[in-house]
Amino acid sequence: MTTITANLPDTLLRRARLFAENEGISLDQFLAIALSGQLSSFDTVRSVDDDMKRVGWERMRELLATAPDVEPEEYDRLD
């Protein structure tokens, strides 16, 4: 493990502490989980972008068109 010092806006730190407390985890655990999730998101965007550059927009549209047109599961809805 490595210890770091980071400057965070007070409001962001308060929200992070509250969230961690409500989840029953330490602030360190929450920050590691949050950073891991964000890095995973960045990796996904980069991967899709690399694929698009390799195969082109038209092929990407063709691939996306093969996705099933179904309603999401209840737990996965945005509304």
mmJSON file of the N, C-alpha and C atoms, coordinates in Angstrom:
{"data_MODEL":{"atom_site":{
"group_PDB":["ATOM","ATOM","ATOM","ATOM","ATOM","ATOM","ATOM","ATOM","ATOM","ATOM","ATOM","ATOM","ATOM","ATOM","ATOM","ATOM","ATOM","ATOM","ATOM","ATOM","ATOM","ATOM","ATOM","ATOM","ATOM","ATOM","ATOM","ATOM","ATOM","ATOM","ATOM","ATOM","ATOM","ATOM","ATOM","ATOM","ATOM","ATOM","ATOM","ATOM","ATOM","ATOM","ATOM","ATOM","ATOM","ATOM","ATOM","ATOM","ATOM","ATOM","ATOM","ATOM","ATOM","ATOM","ATOM","ATOM","ATOM","ATOM","ATOM","ATOM","ATOM","ATOM","ATOM","ATOM","ATOM","ATOM","ATOM","ATOM","ATOM","ATOM","ATOM","ATOM","ATOM","ATOM","ATOM","ATOM","ATOM","ATOM","ATOM","ATOM","ATOM","ATOM","ATOM","ATOM","ATOM","ATOM","ATOM","ATOM","ATOM","ATOM","ATOM","ATOM","ATOM","ATOM","ATOM","ATOM","ATOM","ATOM","ATOM","ATOM","ATOM","ATOM","ATOM","ATOM","ATOM","ATOM","ATOM","ATOM","ATOM","ATOM","ATOM","ATOM","ATOM","ATOM","ATOM","ATOM","ATOM","ATOM","ATOM","ATOM","ATOM","ATOM","ATOM","ATOM","ATOM","ATOM","ATOM","ATOM","ATOM","ATOM","ATOM","ATOM","ATOM","ATOM","ATOM","ATOM","ATOM","ATOM","ATOM","ATOM","ATOM","ATOM","ATOM","ATOM","ATOM","ATOM","ATOM","ATOM","ATOM","ATOM","ATOM","ATOM","ATOM","ATOM","ATOM","ATOM","ATOM","ATOM","ATOM","ATOM","ATOM","ATOM","ATOM","ATOM","ATOM","ATOM","ATOM","ATOM","ATOM","ATOM","ATOM","ATOM","ATOM","ATOM","ATOM","ATOM","ATOM","ATOM","ATOM","ATOM","ATOM","ATOM","ATOM","ATOM","ATOM","ATOM","ATOM","ATOM","ATOM","ATOM","ATOM","ATOM","ATOM","ATOM","ATOM","ATOM","ATOM","ATOM","ATOM","ATOM","ATOM","ATOM","ATOM","ATOM","ATOM","ATOM","ATOM","ATOM","ATOM","ATOM","ATOM","ATOM","ATOM","ATOM","ATOM","ATOM","ATOM","ATOM","ATOM","ATOM","ATOM","ATOM","ATOM","ATOM","ATOM","ATOM","ATOM","ATOM","ATOM","ATOM","ATOM","ATOM","ATOM","ATOM","ATOM","ATOM","ATOM"],
"id":[1,2,3,4,5,6,7,8,9,10,11,12,13,14,15,16,17,18,19,20,21,22,23,24,25,26,27,28,29,30,31,32,33,34,35,36,37,38,39,40,41,42,43,44,45,46,47,48,49,50,51,52,53,54,55,56,57,58,59,60,61,62,63,64,65,66,67,68,69,70,71,72,73,74,75,76,77,78,79,80,81,82,83,84,85,86,87,88,89,90,91,92,93,94,95,96,97,98,99,100,101,102,103,104,105,106,107,108,109,110,111,112,113,114,115,116,117,118,119,120,121,122,123,124,125,126,127,128,129,130,131,132,133,134,135,136,137,138,139,140,141,142,143,144,145,146,147,148,149,150,151,152,153,154,155,156,157,158,159,160,161,162,163,164,165,166,167,168,169,170,171,172,173,174,175,176,177,178,179,180,181,182,183,184,185,186,187,188,189,190,191,192,193,194,195,196,197,198,199,200,201,202,203,204,205,206,207,208,209,210,211,212,213,214,215,216,217,218,219,220,221,222,223,224,225,226,227,228,229,230,231,232,233,234,235,236,237],
"type_symbol":["N","C","C","N","C","C","N","C","C","N","C","C","N","C","C","N","C","C","N","C","C","N","C","C","N","C","C","N","C","C","N","C","C","N","C","C","N","C","C","N","C","C","N","C","C","N","C","C","N","C","C","N","C","C","N","C","C","N","C","C","N","C","C","N","C","C","N","C","C","N","C","C","N","C","C","N","C","C","N","C","C","N","C","C","N","C","C","N","C","C","N","C","C","N","C","C","N","C","C","N","C","C","N","C","C","N","C","C","N","C","C","N","C","C","N","C","C","N","C","C","N","C","C","N","C","C","N","C","C","N","C","C","N","C","C","N","C","C","N","C","C","N","C","C","N","C","C","N","C","C","N","C","C","N","C","C","N","C","C","N","C","C","N","C","C","N","C","C","N","C","C","N","C","C","N","C","C","N","C","C","N","C","C","N","C","C","N","C","C","N","C","C","N","C","C","N","C","C","N","C","C","N","C","C","N","C","C","N","C","C","N","C","C","N","C","C","N","C","C","N","C","C","N","C","C","N","C","C","N","C","C","N","C","C","N","C","C"],
"label_atom_id":["N","CA","C","N","CA","C","N","CA","C","N","CA","C","N","CA","C","N","CA","C","N","CA","C","N","CA","C","N","CA","C","N","CA","C","N","CA","C","N","CA","C","N","CA","C","N","CA","C","N","CA","C","N","CA","C","N","CA","C","N","CA","C","N","CA","C","N","CA","C","N","CA","C","N","CA","C","N","CA","C","N","CA","C","N","CA","C","N","CA","C","N","CA","C","N","CA","C","N","CA","C","N","CA","C","N","CA","C","N","CA","C","N","CA","C","N","CA","C","N","CA","C","N","CA","C","N","CA","C","N","CA","C","N","CA","C","N","CA","C","N","CA","C","N","CA","C","N","CA","C","N","CA","C","N","CA","C","N","CA","C","N","CA","C","N","CA","C","N","CA","C","N","CA","C","N","CA","C","N","CA","C","N","CA","C","N","CA","C","N","CA","C","N","CA","C","N","CA","C","N","CA","C","N","CA","C","N","CA","C","N","CA","C","N","CA","C","N","CA","C","N","CA","C","N","CA","C","N","CA","C","N","CA","C","N","CA","C","N","CA","C","N","CA","C","N","CA","C","N","CA","C","N","CA","C","N","CA","C","N","CA","C","N","CA","C","N","CA","C","N","CA","C","N","CA","C"],
"label_alt_id":[null,null,null,null,null,null,null,null,null,null,null,null,null,null,null,null,null,null,null,null,null,null,null,null,null,null,null,null,null,null,null,null,null,null,null,null,null,null,null,null,null,null,null,null,null,null,null,null,null,null,null,null,null,null,null,null,null,null,null,null,null,null,null,null,null,null,null,null,null,null,null,null,null,null,null,null,null,null,null,null,null,null,null,null,null,null,null,null,null,null,null,null,null,null,null,null,null,null,null,null,null,null,null,null,null,null,null,null,null,null,null,null,null,null,null,null,null,null,null,null,null,null,null,null,null,null,null,null,null,null,null,null,null,null,null,null,null,null,null,null,null,null,null,null,null,null,null,null,null,null,null,null,null,null,null,null,null,null,null,null,null,null,null,null,null,null,null,null,null,null,null,null,null,null,null,null,null,null,null,null,null,null,null,null,null,null,null,null,null,null,null,null,null,null,null,null,null,null,null,null,null,null,null,null,null,null,null,null,null,null,null,null,null,null,null,null,null,null,null,null,null,null,null,null,null,null,null,null,null,null,null,null,null,null,null,null,null],
"label_comp_id":["MET","MET","MET","THR","THR","THR","THR","THR","THR","ILE","ILE","ILE","THR","THR","THR","ALA","ALA","ALA","ASN","ASN","ASN","LEU","LEU","LEU","PRO","PRO","PRO","ASP","ASP","ASP","THR","THR","THR","LEU","LEU","LEU","LEU","LEU","LEU","ARG","ARG","ARG","ARG","ARG","ARG","ALA","ALA","ALA","ARG","ARG","ARG","LEU","LEU","LEU","PHE","PHE","PHE","ALA","ALA","ALA","GLU","GLU","GLU","ASN","ASN","ASN","GLU","GLU","GLU","GLY","GLY","GLY","ILE","ILE","ILE","SER","SER","SER","LEU","LEU","LEU","ASP","ASP","ASP","GLN","GLN","GLN","PHE","PHE","PHE","LEU","LEU","LEU","ALA","ALA","ALA","ILE","ILE","ILE","ALA","ALA","ALA","LEU","LEU","LEU","SER","SER","SER","GLY","GLY","GLY","GLN","GLN","GLN","LEU","LEU","LEU","SER","SER","SER","SER","SER","SER","PHE","PHE","PHE","ASP","ASP","ASP","THR","THR","THR","VAL","VAL","VAL","ARG","ARG","ARG","SER","SER","SER","VAL","VAL","VAL","ASP","ASP","ASP","ASP","ASP","ASP","ASP","ASP","ASP","MET","MET","MET","LYS","LYS","LYS","ARG","ARG","ARG","VAL","VAL","VAL","GLY","GLY","GLY","TRP","TRP","TRP","GLU","GLU","GLU","ARG","ARG","ARG","MET","MET","MET","ARG","ARG","ARG","GLU","GLU","GLU","LEU","LEU","LEU","LEU","LEU","LEU","ALA","ALA","ALA","THR","THR","THR","ALA","ALA","ALA","PRO","PRO","PRO","ASP","ASP","ASP","VAL","VAL","VAL","GLU","GLU","GLU","PRO","PRO","PRO","GLU","GLU","GLU","GLU","GLU","GLU","TYR","TYR","TYR","ASP","ASP","ASP","ARG","ARG","ARG","LEU","LEU","LEU","ASP","ASP","ASP"],
"label_asym_id":["A","A","A","A","A","A","A","A","A","A","A","A","A","A","A","A","A","A","A","A","A","A","A","A","A","A","A","A","A","A","A","A","A","A","A","A","A","A","A","A","A","A","A","A","A","A","A","A","A","A","A","A","A","A","A","A","A","A","A","A","A","A","A","A","A","A","A","A","A","A","A","A","A","A","A","A","A","A","A","A","A","A","A","A","A","A","A","A","A","A","A","A","A","A","A","A","A","A","A","A","A","A","A","A","A","A","A","A","A","A","A","A","A","A","A","A","A","A","A","A","A","A","A","A","A","A","A","A","A","A","A","A","A","A","A","A","A","A","A","A","A","A","A","A","A","A","A","A","A","A","A","A","A","A","A","A","A","A","A","A","A","A","A","A","A","A","A","A","A","A","A","A","A","A","A","A","A","A","A","A","A","A","A","A","A","A","A","A","A","A","A","A","A","A","A","A","A","A","A","A","A","A","A","A","A","A","A","A","A","A","A","A","A","A","A","A","A","A","A","A","A","A","A","A","A","A","A","A","A","A","A","A","A","A","A","A","A"],
"label_entity_id":["1","1","1","1","1","1","1","1","1","1","1","1","1","1","1","1","1","1","1","1","1","1","1","1","1","1","1","1","1","1","1","1","1","1","1","1","1","1","1","1","1","1","1","1","1","1","1","1","1","1","1","1","1","1","1","1","1","1","1","1","1","1","1","1","1","1","1","1","1","1","1","1","1","1","1","1","1","1","1","1","1","1","1","1","1","1","1","1","1","1","1","1","1","1","1","1","1","1","1","1","1","1","1","1","1","1","1","1","1","1","1","1","1","1","1","1","1","1","1","1","1","1","1","1","1","1","1","1","1","1","1","1","1","1","1","1","1","1","1","1","1","1","1","1","1","1","1","1","1","1","1","1","1","1","1","1","1","1","1","1","1","1","1","1","1","1","1","1","1","1","1","1","1","1","1","1","1","1","1","1","1","1","1","1","1","1","1","1","1","1","1","1","1","1","1","1","1","1","1","1","1","1","1","1","1","1","1","1","1","1","1","1","1","1","1","1","1","1","1","1","1","1","1","1","1","1","1","1","1","1","1","1","1","1","1","1","1"],
"label_seq_id":[1,1,1,2,2,2,3,3,3,4,4,4,5,5,5,6,6,6,7,7,7,8,8,8,9,9,9,10,10,10,11,11,11,12,12,12,13,13,13,14,14,14,15,15,15,16,16,16,17,17,17,18,18,18,19,19,19,20,20,20,21,21,21,22,22,22,23,23,23,24,24,24,25,25,25,26,26,26,27,27,27,28,28,28,29,29,29,30,30,30,31,31,31,32,32,32,33,33,33,34,34,34,35,35,35,36,36,36,37,37,37,38,38,38,39,39,39,40,40,40,41,41,41,42,42,42,43,43,43,44,44,44,45,45,45,46,46,46,47,47,47,48,48,48,49,49,49,50,50,50,51,51,51,52,52,52,53,53,53,54,54,54,55,55,55,56,56,56,57,57,57,58,58,58,59,59,59,60,60,60,61,61,61,62,62,62,63,63,63,64,64,64,65,65,65,66,66,66,67,67,67,68,68,68,69,69,69,70,70,70,71,71,71,72,72,72,73,73,73,74,74,74,75,75,75,76,76,76,77,77,77,78,78,78,79,79,79],
"pdbx_PDB_ins_code":[null,null,null,null,null,null,null,null,null,null,null,null,null,null,null,null,null,null,null,null,null,null,null,null,null,null,null,null,null,null,null,null,null,null,null,null,null,null,null,null,null,null,null,null,null,null,null,null,null,null,null,null,null,null,null,null,null,null,null,null,null,null,null,null,null,null,null,null,null,null,null,null,null,null,null,null,null,null,null,null,null,null,null,null,null,null,null,null,null,null,null,null,null,null,null,null,null,null,null,null,null,null,null,null,null,null,null,null,null,null,null,null,null,null,null,null,null,null,null,null,null,null,null,null,null,null,null,null,null,null,null,null,null,null,null,null,null,null,null,null,null,null,null,null,null,null,null,null,null,null,null,null,null,null,null,null,null,null,null,null,null,null,null,null,null,null,null,null,null,null,null,null,null,null,null,null,null,null,null,null,null,null,null,null,null,null,null,null,null,null,null,null,null,null,null,null,null,null,null,null,null,null,null,null,null,null,null,null,null,null,null,null,null,null,null,null,null,null,null,null,null,null,null,null,null,null,null,null,null,null,null,null,null,null,null,null,null],
"Cartn_x":[0.843,0.0,0.88,0.378,1.065,0.175,0.759,0.033,0.233,-0.866,-0.776,-1.393,-1.037,-1.676,-2.383,-3.645,-4.419,-5.191,-5.301,-6.112,-7.489,-8.508,-9.888,-10.721,-11.69,-12.628,-13.341,-13.575,-14.215,-15.548,-16.332,-17.65,-17.516,-16.53,-16.314,-15.877,-14.994,-14.538,-15.682,-16.519,-17.679,-18.604,-18.861,-19.746,-19.143,-17.835,-17.163,-17.203,-16.935,-16.979,-18.378,-19.388,-20.773,-21.146,-20.769,-21.088,-20.419,-19.131,-18.406,-19.048,-19.391,-20.029,-21.347,-22.164,-23.454,-23.293,-22.186,-21.92,-21.202,-20.768,-20.081,-18.657,-18.022,-16.648,-15.796,-14.498,-13.606,-13.535,-13.115,-12.92,-11.881,-10.815,-9.792,-10.388,-11.234,-11.869,-12.747,-13.538,-14.417,-13.624,-12.552,-11.758,-11.102,-10.629,-10.031,-11.071,-12.282,-13.353,-13.758,-13.916,-14.326,-13.277,-12.009,-10.943,-10.867,-11.011,-10.993,-12.125,-13.319,-14.462,-14.253,-13.702,-13.47,-12.41,-11.343,-10.305,-10.85,-11.713,-12.349,-13.189,-13.901,-14.699,-13.817,-12.71,-11.773,-11.238,-10.904,-10.396,-11.432,-12.693,-13.759,-13.901,-13.901,-14.008,-12.83,-11.647,-10.46,-10.555,-11.022,-11.139,-12.136,-13.29,-14.294,-13.748,-13.072,-12.481,-11.433,-10.587,-9.577,-10.225,-11.292,-12.017,-12.624,-13.209,-13.83,-12.794,-11.632,-10.572,-10.084,-10.064,-9.57,-10.561,-11.841,-12.827,-13.679,-13.692,-14.456,-15.864,-16.407,-17.742,-18.814,-18.745,-19.799,-19.857,-18.708,-18.684,-19.155,-18.784,-19.264,-20.78,-21.346,-22.813,-23.446,-22.829,-23.345,-23.322,-22.228,-22.12,-23.152,-23.319,-24.298,-25.727,-25.969,-27.309,-27.675,-26.688,-26.986,-27.406,-27.285,-27.694,-29.206,-29.674,-31.12,-31.884,-33.049,-33.903,-34.907,-34.436,-35.275,-35.214,-36.231,-36.256,-35.238,-34.589,-33.627,-34.341,-33.589,-34.119,-34.509,-35.425,-35.906,-34.76,-33.793,-32.682,-31.733,-31.852,-30.921,-31.564,-32.764,-33.465,-32.957,-32.976,-32.521,-33.64,-34.878,-35.972,-36.356],
"Cartn_y":[-1.187,0.0,1.238,2.26,3.541,4.601,5.459,6.58,7.788,8.499,9.702,10.875,12.052,13.267,13.877,14.2,14.767,15.982,16.967,18.142,17.958,17.957,17.784,18.966,19.36,20.37,19.835,20.713,20.295,19.6,20.112,19.511,18.101,17.869,16.532,15.565,15.996,15.148,14.826,15.807,15.554,14.513,14.656,13.689,12.297,12.209,10.915,10.271,11.05,10.522,10.032,10.813,10.433,9.154,9.089,7.889,6.665,6.788,5.658,5.237,6.208,5.9,5.165,5.655,5.014,3.597,3.341,2.007,1.102,1.678,0.896,0.519,1.38,1.125,2.339,2.146,3.261,4.216,5.43,6.407,5.888,5.27,4.701,3.672,2.781,1.764,2.418,3.399,4.071,4.733,5.455,6.144,5.152,4.019,3.006,2.43,2.16,1.626,2.651,3.905,4.956,5.167,5.193,5.378,4.19,3.004,1.804,1.825,2.21,2.288,3.324,4.463,5.514,5.097,4.464,4.001,2.939,2.062,1.06,1.724,2.775,3.528,4.151,4.754,5.338,4.263,3.08,1.987,1.541,1.479,1.073,2.063,3.346,4.38,4.272,4.109,3.995,2.76,1.646,0.419,0.569,1.16,1.372,2.332,3.37,4.33,3.647,2.812,2.086,1.152,0.448,-0.442,0.343,1.488,2.307,2.758,3.171,3.607,2.454,1.257,0.091,-0.378,-0.438,-0.998,0.055,1.28,2.356,2.482,3.658,3.964,3.059,2.795,1.986,0.594,-0.028,-1.366,-1.309,-0.256,-0.114,0.021,0.777,0.893,-0.461,-1.237,-2.58,-3.463,-3.402,-4.206,-3.779,-2.474,-1.987,-2.342,-2.412,-2.758,-4.2,-5.036,-6.431,-6.594,-5.526,-5.608,-5.814,-6.684,-6.934,-5.686,-5.516,-4.378,-4.833,-4.888,-5.354,-4.337,-4.355,-3.488,-3.992,-3.087,-3.526,-4.174,-4.977,-5.57,-4.439,-4.708,-3.695,-3.03,-3.834,-3.292,-2.417,-2.483,-1.778,-0.556,-0.213,0.924,2.25,3.27,4.593,5.45,5.074,5.92,5.653],
"Cartn_z":[0.0,0.0,0.0,-0.629,-0.672,-0.059,0.73,1.316,0.416,0.129,-0.689,0.059,-0.357,0.12,-1.072,-0.897,-2.005,-1.513,-2.348,-2.046,-2.673,-1.829,-2.287,-1.812,-2.608,-2.108,-0.861,0.1,1.351,1.12,0.189,-0.057,-0.606,-1.452,-2.004,-0.914,-0.055,1.045,2.0,2.31,3.19,2.573,1.276,0.602,0.601,0.353,0.337,1.72,2.744,4.122,4.477,4.121,4.409,3.673,2.412,1.631,2.241,2.556,3.148,4.468,5.281,6.565,6.353,5.422,5.149,4.607,3.916,3.366,4.362,5.473,6.49,6.093,5.302,4.892,5.25,5.246,5.551,4.356,4.652,3.578,2.594,3.109,2.228,1.273,1.8,0.962,-0.101,0.318,-0.63,-1.745,-1.38,-2.397,-3.349,-2.849,-3.716,-4.674,-4.168,-5.01,-6.067,-5.649,-6.577,-7.669,-7.286,-8.27,-9.218,-8.683,-9.511,-10.54,-10.091,-11.003,-12.091,-11.735,-12.722,-13.729,-13.247,-14.172,-15.118,-14.607,-15.46,-16.546,-16.173,-17.141,-18.213,-17.794,-18.763,-19.709,-19.165,-19.991,-21.02,-20.602,-21.519,-22.658,-22.334,-23.371,-24.334,-23.808,-24.655,-25.55,-25.002,-25.774,-26.918,-26.634,-27.679,-28.736,-28.294,-29.228,-30.114,-29.518,-30.297,-31.309,-30.873,-31.788,-32.939,-32.615,-33.648,-34.666,-34.191,-35.099,-35.969,-35.395,-36.129,-37.188,-36.84,-37.773,-38.466,-37.971,-38.592,-38.026,-38.212,-37.683,-38.266,-39.557,-40.18,-39.567,-39.379,-38.77,-37.318,-36.605,-35.227,-35.196,-36.123,-36.199,-36.481,-37.369,-37.673,-36.421,-35.692,-34.471,-33.432,-33.255,-32.287,-32.706,-34.001,-34.492,-34.152,-33.846,-33.508,-32.053,-31.252,-29.842,-29.778,-28.896,-28.814,-28.375,-28.939,-28.603,-27.543,-26.3,-25.194,-24.065,-23.245,-22.075,-21.06,-20.345,-19.327,-18.148,-17.411,-16.184,-15.235,-14.331,-13.389,-12.625,-12.178,-11.382,-12.21,-13.539,-14.401,-15.087,-14.681,-15.287,-14.735,-15.561,-15.15,-14.587,-14.826,-14.352,-12.926],
"occupancy":[1.0,1.0,1.0,1.0,1.0,1.0,1.0,1.0,1.0,1.0,1.0,1.0,1.0,1.0,1.0,1.0,1.0,1.0,1.0,1.0,1.0,1.0,1.0,1.0,1.0,1.0,1.0,1.0,1.0,1.0,1.0,1.0,1.0,1.0,1.0,1.0,1.0,1.0,1.0,1.0,1.0,1.0,1.0,1.0,1.0,1.0,1.0,1.0,1.0,1.0,1.0,1.0,1.0,1.0,1.0,1.0,1.0,1.0,1.0,1.0,1.0,1.0,1.0,1.0,1.0,1.0,1.0,1.0,1.0,1.0,1.0,1.0,1.0,1.0,1.0,1.0,1.0,1.0,1.0,1.0,1.0,1.0,1.0,1.0,1.0,1.0,1.0,1.0,1.0,1.0,1.0,1.0,1.0,1.0,1.0,1.0,1.0,1.0,1.0,1.0,1.0,1.0,1.0,1.0,1.0,1.0,1.0,1.0,1.0,1.0,1.0,1.0,1.0,1.0,1.0,1.0,1.0,1.0,1.0,1.0,1.0,1.0,1.0,1.0,1.0,1.0,1.0,1.0,1.0,1.0,1.0,1.0,1.0,1.0,1.0,1.0,1.0,1.0,1.0,1.0,1.0,1.0,1.0,1.0,1.0,1.0,1.0,1.0,1.0,1.0,1.0,1.0,1.0,1.0,1.0,1.0,1.0,1.0,1.0,1.0,1.0,1.0,1.0,1.0,1.0,1.0,1.0,1.0,1.0,1.0,1.0,1.0,1.0,1.0,1.0,1.0,1.0,1.0,1.0,1.0,1.0,1.0,1.0,1.0,1.0,1.0,1.0,1.0,1.0,1.0,1.0,1.0,1.0,1.0,1.0,1.0,1.0,1.0,1.0,1.0,1.0,1.0,1.0,1.0,1.0,1.0,1.0,1.0,1.0,1.0,1.0,1.0,1.0,1.0,1.0,1.0,1.0,1.0,1.0,1.0,1.0,1.0,1.0,1.0,1.0,1.0,1.0,1.0,1.0,1.0,1.0,1.0,1.0,1.0,1.0,1.0,1.0],
"B_iso_or_equiv":[0.0,0.0,0.0,0.0,0.0,0.0,0.0,0.0,0.0,0.0,0.0,0.0,0.0,0.0,0.0,0.0,0.0,0.0,0.0,0.0,0.0,0.0,0.0,0.0,0.0,0.0,0.0,0.0,0.0,0.0,0.0,0.0,0.0,0.0,0.0,0.0,0.0,0.0,0.0,0.0,0.0,0.0,0.0,0.0,0.0,0.0,0.0,0.0,0.0,0.0,0.0,0.0,0.0,0.0,0.0,0.0,0.0,0.0,0.0,0.0,0.0,0.0,0.0,0.0,0.0,0.0,0.0,0.0,0.0,0.0,0.0,0.0,0.0,0.0,0.0,0.0,0.0,0.0,0.0,0.0,0.0,0.0,0.0,0.0,0.0,0.0,0.0,0.0,0.0,0.0,0.0,0.0,0.0,0.0,0.0,0.0,0.0,0.0,0.0,0.0,0.0,0.0,0.0,0.0,0.0,0.0,0.0,0.0,0.0,0.0,0.0,0.0,0.0,0.0,0.0,0.0,0.0,0.0,0.0,0.0,0.0,0.0,0.0,0.0,0.0,0.0,0.0,0.0,0.0,0.0,0.0,0.0,0.0,0.0,0.0,0.0,0.0,0.0,0.0,0.0,0.0,0.0,0.0,0.0,0.0,0.0,0.0,0.0,0.0,0.0,0.0,0.0,0.0,0.0,0.0,0.0,0.0,0.0,0.0,0.0,0.0,0.0,0.0,0.0,0.0,0.0,0.0,0.0,0.0,0.0,0.0,0.0,0.0,0.0,0.0,0.0,0.0,0.0,0.0,0.0,0.0,0.0,0.0,0.0,0.0,0.0,0.0,0.0,0.0,0.0,0.0,0.0,0.0,0.0,0.0,0.0,0.0,0.0,0.0,0.0,0.0,0.0,0.0,0.0,0.0,0.0,0.0,0.0,0.0,0.0,0.0,0.0,0.0,0.0,0.0,0.0,0.0,0.0,0.0,0.0,0.0,0.0,0.0,0.0,0.0,0.0,0.0,0.0,0.0,0.0,0.0,0.0,0.0,0.0,0.0,0.0,0.0],
"pdbx_formal_charge":[null,null,null,null,null,null,null,null,null,null,null,null,null,null,null,null,null,null,null,null,null,null,null,null,null,null,null,null,null,null,null,null,null,null,null,null,null,null,null,null,null,null,null,null,null,null,null,null,null,null,null,null,null,null,null,null,null,null,null,null,null,null,null,null,null,null,null,null,null,null,null,null,null,null,null,null,null,null,null,null,null,null,null,null,null,null,null,null,null,null,null,null,null,null,null,null,null,null,null,null,null,null,null,null,null,null,null,null,null,null,null,null,null,null,null,null,null,null,null,null,null,null,null,null,null,null,null,null,null,null,null,null,null,null,null,null,null,null,null,null,null,null,null,null,null,null,null,null,null,null,null,null,null,null,null,null,null,null,null,null,null,null,null,null,null,null,null,null,null,null,null,null,null,null,null,null,null,null,null,null,null,null,null,null,null,null,null,null,null,null,null,null,null,null,null,null,null,null,null,null,null,null,null,null,null,null,null,null,null,null,null,null,null,null,null,null,null,null,null,null,null,null,null,null,null,null,null,null,null,null,null,null,null,null,null,null,null],
"auth_seq_id":[1,1,1,2,2,2,3,3,3,4,4,4,5,5,5,6,6,6,7,7,7,8,8,8,9,9,9,10,10,10,11,11,11,12,12,12,13,13,13,14,14,14,15,15,15,16,16,16,17,17,17,18,18,18,19,19,19,20,20,20,21,21,21,22,22,22,23,23,23,24,24,24,25,25,25,26,26,26,27,27,27,28,28,28,29,29,29,30,30,30,31,31,31,32,32,32,33,33,33,34,34,34,35,35,35,36,36,36,37,37,37,38,38,38,39,39,39,40,40,40,41,41,41,42,42,42,43,43,43,44,44,44,45,45,45,46,46,46,47,47,47,48,48,48,49,49,49,50,50,50,51,51,51,52,52,52,53,53,53,54,54,54,55,55,55,56,56,56,57,57,57,58,58,58,59,59,59,60,60,60,61,61,61,62,62,62,63,63,63,64,64,64,65,65,65,66,66,66,67,67,67,68,68,68,69,69,69,70,70,70,71,71,71,72,72,72,73,73,73,74,74,74,75,75,75,76,76,76,77,77,77,78,78,78,79,79,79],
"auth_comp_id":["MET","MET","MET","THR","THR","THR","THR","THR","THR","ILE","ILE","ILE","THR","THR","THR","ALA","ALA","ALA","ASN","ASN","ASN","LEU","LEU","LEU","PRO","PRO","PRO","ASP","ASP","ASP","THR","THR","THR","LEU","LEU","LEU","LEU","LEU","LEU","ARG","ARG","ARG","ARG","ARG","ARG","ALA","ALA","ALA","ARG","ARG","ARG","LEU","LEU","LEU","PHE","PHE","PHE","ALA","ALA","ALA","GLU","GLU","GLU","ASN","ASN","ASN","GLU","GLU","GLU","GLY","GLY","GLY","ILE","ILE","ILE","SER","SER","SER","LEU","LEU","LEU","ASP","ASP","ASP","GLN","GLN","GLN","PHE","PHE","PHE","LEU","LEU","LEU","ALA","ALA","ALA","ILE","ILE","ILE","ALA","ALA","ALA","LEU","LEU","LEU","SER","SER","SER","GLY","GLY","GLY","GLN","GLN","GLN","LEU","LEU","LEU","SER","SER","SER","SER","SER","SER","PHE","PHE","PHE","ASP","ASP","ASP","THR","THR","THR","VAL","VAL","VAL","ARG","ARG","ARG","SER","SER","SER","VAL","VAL","VAL","ASP","ASP","ASP","ASP","ASP","ASP","ASP","ASP","ASP","MET","MET","MET","LYS","LYS","LYS","ARG","ARG","ARG","VAL","VAL","VAL","GLY","GLY","GLY","TRP","TRP","TRP","GLU","GLU","GLU","ARG","ARG","ARG","MET","MET","MET","ARG","ARG","ARG","GLU","GLU","GLU","LEU","LEU","LEU","LEU","LEU","LEU","ALA","ALA","ALA","THR","THR","THR","ALA","ALA","ALA","PRO","PRO","PRO","ASP","ASP","ASP","VAL","VAL","VAL","GLU","GLU","GLU","PRO","PRO","PRO","GLU","GLU","GLU","GLU","GLU","GLU","TYR","TYR","TYR","ASP","ASP","ASP","ARG","ARG","ARG","LEU","LEU","LEU","ASP","ASP","ASP"],
"auth_asym_id":["A","A","A","A","A","A","A","A","A","A","A","A","A","A","A","A","A","A","A","A","A","A","A","A","A","A","A","A","A","A","A","A","A","A","A","A","A","A","A","A","A","A","A","A","A","A","A","A","A","A","A","A","A","A","A","A","A","A","A","A","A","A","A","A","A","A","A","A","A","A","A","A","A","A","A","A","A","A","A","A","A","A","A","A","A","A","A","A","A","A","A","A","A","A","A","A","A","A","A","A","A","A","A","A","A","A","A","A","A","A","A","A","A","A","A","A","A","A","A","A","A","A","A","A","A","A","A","A","A","A","A","A","A","A","A","A","A","A","A","A","A","A","A","A","A","A","A","A","A","A","A","A","A","A","A","A","A","A","A","A","A","A","A","A","A","A","A","A","A","A","A","A","A","A","A","A","A","A","A","A","A","A","A","A","A","A","A","A","A","A","A","A","A","A","A","A","A","A","A","A","A","A","A","A","A","A","A","A","A","A","A","A","A","A","A","A","A","A","A","A","A","A","A","A","A","A","A","A","A","A","A","A","A","A","A","A","A"],
"auth_atom_id":["N","CA","C","N","CA","C","N","CA","C","N","CA","C","N","CA","C","N","CA","C","N","CA","C","N","CA","C","N","CA","C","N","CA","C","N","CA","C","N","CA","C","N","CA","C","N","CA","C","N","CA","C","N","CA","C","N","CA","C","N","CA","C","N","CA","C","N","CA","C","N","CA","C","N","CA","C","N","CA","C","N","CA","C","N","CA","C","N","CA","C","N","CA","C","N","CA","C","N","CA","C","N","CA","C","N","CA","C","N","CA","C","N","CA","C","N","CA","C","N","CA","C","N","CA","C","N","CA","C","N","CA","C","N","CA","C","N","CA","C","N","CA","C","N","CA","C","N","CA","C","N","CA","C","N","CA","C","N","CA","C","N","CA","C","N","CA","C","N","CA","C","N","CA","C","N","CA","C","N","CA","C","N","CA","C","N","CA","C","N","CA","C","N","CA","C","N","CA","C","N","CA","C","N","CA","C","N","CA","C","N","CA","C","N","CA","C","N","CA","C","N","CA","C","N","CA","C","N","CA","C","N","CA","C","N","CA","C","N","CA","C","N","CA","C","N","CA","C","N","CA","C","N","CA","C","N","CA","C","N","CA","C","N","CA","C","N","CA","C","N","CA","C","N","CA","C"],
"pdbx_PDB_model_num":[1,1,1,1,1,1,1,1,1,1,1,1,1,1,1,1,1,1,1,1,1,1,1,1,1,1,1,1,1,1,1,1,1,1,1,1,1,1,1,1,1,1,1,1,1,1,1,1,1,1,1,1,1,1,1,1,1,1,1,1,1,1,1,1,1,1,1,1,1,1,1,1,1,1,1,1,1,1,1,1,1,1,1,1,1,1,1,1,1,1,1,1,1,1,1,1,1,1,1,1,1,1,1,1,1,1,1,1,1,1,1,1,1,1,1,1,1,1,1,1,1,1,1,1,1,1,1,1,1,1,1,1,1,1,1,1,1,1,1,1,1,1,1,1,1,1,1,1,1,1,1,1,1,1,1,1,1,1,1,1,1,1,1,1,1,1,1,1,1,1,1,1,1,1,1,1,1,1,1,1,1,1,1,1,1,1,1,1,1,1,1,1,1,1,1,1,1,1,1,1,1,1,1,1,1,1,1,1,1,1,1,1,1,1,1,1,1,1,1,1,1,1,1,1,1,1,1,1,1,1,1,1,1,1,1,1,1]
}}}
